């Protein structure tokens, strides 16, 4: 995917709120997909007068110049092939060499991990590359990216993967709908941890959706040594067993059958209604599970220097 205007804003905010870019590694050599006006607008919205737009785009079409402008003295990239000039040629399907473990203050995934078949090895590699005190920052696919890569990830995956048990403190997970007409391109929705809410956090929507995240490495432990368990199942499995579910009454089944029959009779109208609703607006985000932010200067308050502010803090 590379670094688009929203990812640019997310990275600039990271540099303003405690993420060190001193030694940066890109997973895949990422392209910078920003028009000049998008770069200028981002720097203005983020009140980044000290950043030079020309420096940000110095290595276009690649994003190396962006990382240098944000404070990197060293910018490397890792890819399975040398076709885009990656400085380290290594497949993330295979464990990284021990000499690279803990080498980087920032590891950035701009849309690579969803293309790596061996998920556990790939994410473990990315986490091992980060130095203690450093950050793992990324943009990956969520909803409506079928066929883009092998996988589309859920927020639950990040909460259970980038966890204290694996040596990380997750400092934020955000969903961004890539909507078009009539919607603010720079709005994101922070996802609350399903384990904290005590229920699943879901989203069924009509627009391609990306997931942004940042996590700080707190300790050097072997990541993903044990497979994660989805939070709601972890609670259920620890609870006493329950009896068989009640079967629906004959009356309820008759009502369901009647509703289904009516929909079949008016299927064209139902499809038209559904299509109009789906295309006219993005899905609603449950305010009890999501918090809305805009990727501008106001979002810097999300992270004090230690990055641990809770949503709404």
C-alpha positions as CSV (number, residue, x, y, z in Angstrom):
1,X,0.0,0.0,0.0
2,X,2.7,2.5,0.9
3,X,2.3,5.8,2.7
4,X,-0.7,7.8,1.6
5,X,-1.9,11.1,3.1
6,X,-3.5,9.5,6.1
7,X,-0.5,7.3,6.9
8,X,1.7,10.4,6.5
9,X,-0.4,12.2,9.1
10,X,-0.2,9.2,11.4
11,X,3.6,9.1,11.2
12,X,4.0,12.8,11.7
13,X,1.8,12.5,14.8
14,X,3.9,9.6,16.0
15,X,7.1,11.7,15.7
16,X,5.4,14.5,17.7
17,X,4.2,12.2,20.5
18,X,7.2,10.1,21.7
19,X,8.0,7.7,18.8
20,X,11.7,7.7,18.0
21,X,12.6,7.5,14.2
22,X,16.3,7.4,14.9
23,X,16.8,3.9,13.5
24,X,13.8,3.1,11.2
25,X,13.0,-0.1,9.3
26,X,10.3,-0.3,6.7
27,X,8.8,-3.8,6.1
28,X,8.9,-3.7,2.3
29,X,10.3,-0.5,0.8
30,X,7.3,1.7,1.0
31,X,6.2,4.2,-1.7
32,X,5.1,7.7,-0.8
33,X,1.6,8.2,-2.3
34,X,1.0,11.9,-1.5
35,X,0.3,14.7,-3.9
36,X,2.1,18.0,-3.1
37,X,-1.1,19.6,-1.9
38,X,-1.8,16.7,0.4
39,X,1.7,17.0,2.0
40,X,1.3,20.8,2.4
41,X,-2.2,20.4,3.9
42,X,-1.0,17.7,6.3
43,X,1.9,19.8,7.6
44,X,-0.5,22.8,8.1
45,X,-3.1,20.7,9.9
46,X,-0.5,19.1,12.1
47,X,1.1,22.5,12.9
48,X,4.5,21.1,11.7
49,X,6.2,24.3,10.6
50,X,9.6,22.7,11.3
51,X,9.1,20.1,8.6
52,X,10.2,20.8,5.1
53,X,7.8,19.3,2.5
54,X,10.7,19.0,0.0
55,X,12.7,16.9,2.5
56,X,9.6,14.6,3.0
57,X,9.5,13.8,-0.7
58,X,13.3,13.8,-1.4
59,X,13.4,10.1,-2.2
60,X,10.1,9.9,-4.1
61,X,8.6,7.6,-5.2
62,X,10.0,5.9,-2.0
63,X,9.3,7.1,1.6
64,X,12.9,7.1,2.8
65,X,13.0,10.9,2.8
66,X,9.9,11.1,5.0
67,X,11.6,9.0,7.7
68,X,14.7,11.1,7.6
69,X,12.7,14.3,7.9
70,X,11.0,12.8,11.0
71,X,14.4,12.2,12.7
72,X,15.9,9.0,11.3
73,X,19.7,8.9,11.0
74,X,19.3,5.5,9.4
75,X,16.5,4.2,7.2
76,X,16.5,0.5,6.1
77,X,13.9,-1.6,4.4
78,X,13.3,-5.4,4.4
79,X,11.7,-7.3,1.6
80,X,11.7,-10.8,0.2
81,X,13.0,-9.5,-3.1
82,X,15.5,-6.8,-4.2
83,X,13.1,-5.6,-7.0
84,X,12.5,-2.2,-5.1
85,X,15.9,-1.8,-3.8
86,X,15.4,-3.0,-0.2
87,X,18.5,-2.8,1.9
88,X,17.8,-6.2,3.5
89,X,16.6,-9.1,1.4
90,X,14.8,-11.5,3.7
91,X,11.5,-13.3,3.6
92,X,9.3,-12.6,6.6
93,X,8.1,-16.2,6.3
94,X,11.5,-17.2,7.8
95,X,12.8,-16.2,11.2
96,X,15.0,-13.1,11.1
97,X,18.8,-13.5,11.8
98,X,19.5,-13.0,15.5
99,X,21.9,-10.1,14.6
100,X,18.8,-8.0,13.6
101,X,16.8,-8.6,16.8
102,X,16.2,-5.4,18.7
103,X,18.0,-3.3,16.2
104,X,15.4,-0.6,15.4
105,X,13.7,2.2,17.3
106,X,10.9,2.1,14.8
107,X,9.6,-0.8,12.6
108,X,6.9,0.4,10.2
109,X,4.5,-1.9,8.3
110,X,2.9,0.1,5.5
111,X,0.9,-2.8,4.1
112,X,3.3,-5.8,3.9
113,X,2.3,-8.3,6.6
114,X,-1.1,-9.1,5.0
115,X,0.9,-10.4,2.0
116,X,3.0,-12.9,4.1
117,X,1.5,-16.4,4.3
118,X,3.1,-17.4,7.6
119,X,1.3,-15.0,9.9
120,X,2.8,-16.1,13.2
121,X,6.4,-16.0,11.9
122,X,5.9,-12.7,10.1
123,X,4.4,-10.9,13.1
124,X,6.9,-12.4,15.5
125,X,9.7,-11.2,13.2
126,X,8.3,-7.6,13.1
127,X,8.1,-7.6,16.9
128,X,11.6,-9.0,17.4
129,X,13.1,-6.3,15.2
130,X,12.0,-3.6,17.6
131,X,14.4,-2.4,20.3
132,X,13.1,-2.3,23.9
133,X,11.6,1.2,24.3
134,X,11.0,1.4,20.5
135,X,7.8,1.3,18.5
136,X,6.0,-1.0,16.0
137,X,3.7,1.2,13.9
138,X,1.6,0.0,11.0
139,X,-1.2,0.3,8.5
140,X,-2.9,-2.9,7.4
141,X,-6.1,-4.1,5.8
142,X,-9.4,-4.5,7.7
143,X,-12.8,-4.6,5.9
144,X,-13.5,-4.8,2.2
145,X,-10.0,-5.5,0.9
146,X,-10.8,-9.0,-0.3
147,X,-8.1,-10.1,-2.8
148,X,-5.6,-7.5,-1.8
149,X,-3.5,-9.9,0.1
150,X,-3.8,-13.2,2.0
151,X,-5.4,-11.7,5.0
152,X,-7.6,-8.9,6.4
153,X,-6.9,-8.4,10.1
154,X,-9.3,-7.5,13.0
155,X,-8.6,-5.2,15.9
156,X,-8.9,-8.2,18.2
157,X,-5.9,-9.7,16.5
158,X,-3.8,-6.7,17.4
159,X,-5.0,-6.5,21.0
160,X,-4.1,-10.1,21.6
161,X,-0.9,-10.0,19.6
162,X,0.7,-6.7,20.7
163,X,0.1,-7.5,24.4
164,X,2.1,-7.3,27.6
165,X,2.5,-11.1,27.4
166,X,4.4,-10.6,24.2
167,X,6.4,-7.6,25.5
168,X,4.3,-4.8,24.0
169,X,2.0,-2.0,25.2
170,X,-0.6,-1.2,22.5
171,X,-0.9,2.6,22.3
172,X,-3.8,2.7,19.9
173,X,-5.8,0.9,17.2
174,X,-7.7,3.0,14.7
175,X,-10.0,2.2,11.8
176,X,-10.1,4.5,8.7
177,X,-12.9,4.2,6.1
178,X,-11.6,5.1,2.7
179,X,-14.8,6.8,1.8
180,X,-15.1,9.3,-1.0
181,X,-17.9,11.8,-1.5
182,X,-19.0,13.9,1.5
183,X,-16.9,12.4,4.2
184,X,-13.8,13.7,5.9
185,X,-10.9,11.7,4.6
186,X,-8.9,12.2,7.8
187,X,-11.3,10.8,10.3
188,X,-10.3,7.7,12.2
189,X,-12.1,5.6,14.9
190,X,-10.2,4.3,17.8
191,X,-11.2,0.8,18.8
192,X,-11.7,-0.1,22.4
193,X,-10.3,-3.5,23.6
194,X,-13.0,-6.2,23.4
195,X,-11.5,-7.7,26.6
196,X,-12.1,-4.5,28.4
197,X,-15.6,-4.1,27.1
198,X,-16.5,-7.7,27.7
199,X,-17.9,-8.3,24.2
200,X,-16.8,-8.4,20.6
201,X,-16.2,-5.2,18.7
202,X,-17.5,-5.6,15.2
203,X,-18.1,-3.5,12.1
204,X,-20.0,-4.4,9.0
205,X,-19.6,-1.5,6.6
206,X,-19.6,-0.6,2.9
207,X,-16.3,1.0,2.4
208,X,-12.7,-0.2,2.1
209,X,-11.3,0.1,5.6
210,X,-7.7,0.3,6.9
211,X,-6.4,-0.3,10.4
212,X,-3.7,1.9,11.9
213,X,-1.8,0.9,15.1
214,X,1.2,1.8,17.2
215,X,2.7,-0.3,20.0
216,X,5.7,0.3,22.3
217,X,8.0,-2.6,23.2
218,X,8.3,-2.9,26.9
219,X,10.4,-6.0,27.3
220,X,12.4,-8.5,25.3
221,X,10.4,-11.7,25.6
222,X,9.9,-14.3,22.8
223,X,6.8,-13.0,21.1
224,X,3.9,-15.3,20.3
225,X,5.4,-18.2,22.1
226,X,1.8,-19.2,22.9
227,X,-1.1,-18.8,20.5
228,X,-3.6,-16.1,21.5
229,X,-7.2,-16.8,22.5
230,X,-10.0,-14.5,21.4
231,X,-11.1,-12.6,24.5
232,X,-14.7,-13.6,24.6
233,X,-13.9,-17.3,24.2
234,X,-11.2,-17.0,27.0
235,X,-14.0,-15.8,29.3
236,X,-16.5,-18.5,28.2
237,X,-14.0,-21.3,28.6
238,X,-13.3,-20.3,32.1
239,X,-17.0,-20.2,33.0
240,X,-19.1,-23.2,34.2
241,X,-20.6,-25.1,31.4
242,X,-24.1,-24.2,30.4
243,X,-27.0,-26.3,29.3
244,X,-28.2,-26.7,25.7
245,X,-29.6,-23.7,24.0
246,X,-33.4,-23.3,23.9
247,X,-35.0,-24.2,20.6
248,X,-37.2,-21.6,18.9
249,X,-40.9,-22.0,19.4
250,X,-43.0,-23.2,16.5
251,X,-44.7,-19.7,16.4
252,X,-41.4,-17.9,16.1
253,X,-40.3,-20.3,13.3
254,X,-43.5,-19.6,11.5
255,X,-43.0,-15.8,11.7
256,X,-39.4,-16.2,10.4
257,X,-40.6,-18.3,7.5
258,X,-43.3,-15.7,6.7
259,X,-40.8,-12.8,6.7
260,X,-38.4,-14.8,4.5
261,X,-41.2,-15.5,2.0
262,X,-42.2,-11.8,1.9
263,X,-38.6,-10.8,1.2
264,X,-38.4,-13.3,-1.7
265,X,-41.6,-11.9,-3.2
266,X,-40.1,-8.4,-3.1
267,X,-36.5,-9.2,-3.6
268,X,-35.8,-6.6,-6.3
269,X,-37.1,-3.8,-4.0
270,X,-35.2,-5.1,-1.1
271,X,-31.9,-5.3,-3.1
272,X,-32.5,-1.8,-4.4
273,X,-33.1,-0.5,-0.9
274,X,-30.0,-2.2,0.5
275,X,-27.9,-1.0,-2.4
276,X,-28.9,2.6,-1.9
277,X,-28.2,2.5,1.8
278,X,-24.9,0.8,1.4
279,X,-23.7,3.3,-1.2
280,X,-25.0,6.5,0.4
281,X,-23.0,6.6,3.7
282,X,-20.4,4.8,5.7
283,X,-21.6,2.5,8.4
284,X,-22.2,3.8,11.9
285,X,-19.5,3.2,14.5
286,X,-20.9,2.2,17.8
287,X,-19.9,5.0,20.2
288,X,-19.6,2.6,23.1
289,X,-16.8,0.7,21.2
290,X,-15.2,3.5,19.1
291,X,-14.0,7.0,19.6
292,X,-13.7,9.4,16.7
293,X,-10.6,11.4,16.1
294,X,-9.3,13.6,13.2
295,X,-5.7,13.2,12.0
296,X,-4.7,16.8,12.7
297,X,-3.0,18.7,15.6
298,X,-5.9,18.0,17.9
299,X,-5.1,14.3,18.0
300,X,-1.7,14.9,19.5
301,X,-3.5,15.1,22.9
302,X,-4.2,11.4,22.5
303,X,-0.7,10.6,23.6
304,X,1.3,12.3,26.3
305,X,5.0,11.6,26.4
306,X,4.6,8.1,27.7
307,X,1.9,7.2,25.1
308,X,-0.4,5.6,27.7
309,X,-3.4,8.0,27.7
310,X,-6.7,6.0,27.6
311,X,-9.2,6.8,24.9
312,X,-10.9,10.1,25.8
313,X,-8.0,11.0,28.1
